[in-house]
């Protein structure tokens, strides 16, 4: 059984790879922009959070 035969029978299936690539690109571009613009103190606090034993 090949899935290609199932996909060929769906009308408009050629748009799905482009939509998924667009979602992937948009998400990771937004994530990269957020990471570069984030407050460095917030990043440091979150990075050390698992090691902070005084928080309890």
C-alpha positions as CSV (number, residue, x, y, z in Angstrom):
1,X,0.0,0.0,0.0
2,X,1.4,3.3,-1.0
3,X,0.0,6.5,0.4
4,X,0.8,8.3,-2.8
5,X,-2.2,6.7,-4.5
6,X,-4.5,7.9,-1.7
7,X,-3.1,11.4,-1.9
8,X,-3.5,11.6,-5.7
9,X,-7.2,11.1,-5.3
10,X,-7.7,14.1,-3.1
11,X,-8.6,17.3,-4.9
12,X,-6.3,20.2,-4.1
13,X,-3.7,18.1,-2.2
14,X,-0.8,20.1,-3.8
15,X,-1.5,23.1,-1.5
16,X,-0.9,21.1,1.8
17,X,2.9,21.0,1.5
18,X,3.1,24.7,0.8
19,X,0.8,25.5,3.8
20,X,2.8,23.4,6.1
21,X,6.1,25.0,4.9
22,X,4.6,28.4,5.5
23,X,3.5,27.5,9.0
24,X,6.9,26.0,9.8
25,X,8.8,29.0,8.4
26,X,6.5,31.6,10.2
27,X,6.7,29.8,13.5
28,X,10.5,29.5,13.6
29,X,11.0,33.0,12.2
30,X,8.8,34.4,14.9
31,X,10.6,32.3,17.5
32,X,14.0,33.5,16.4
33,X,12.8,37.1,16.4
34,X,11.5,36.7,19.9
35,X,14.7,35.0,21.1
36,X,16.9,37.8,19.8
37,X,14.6,40.6,21.2
38,X,13.9,39.0,24.5
39,X,15.0,40.6,27.7
40,X,18.4,39.0,28.6
41,X,17.6,39.0,32.4
42,X,14.4,37.0,31.7
43,X,16.4,34.5,29.7
44,X,18.9,34.1,32.5
45,X,16.1,33.8,35.1
46,X,14.4,31.1,33.1
47,X,17.7,29.3,32.4
48,X,18.5,29.1,36.1
49,X,15.0,28.2,37.3
50,X,15.5,24.4,37.5
51,X,18.6,25.0,39.6
52,X,17.0,27.5,42.0
53,X,16.3,25.6,45.2
54,X,15.3,28.6,47.3
55,X,12.1,29.1,45.4
56,X,10.1,26.5,47.4
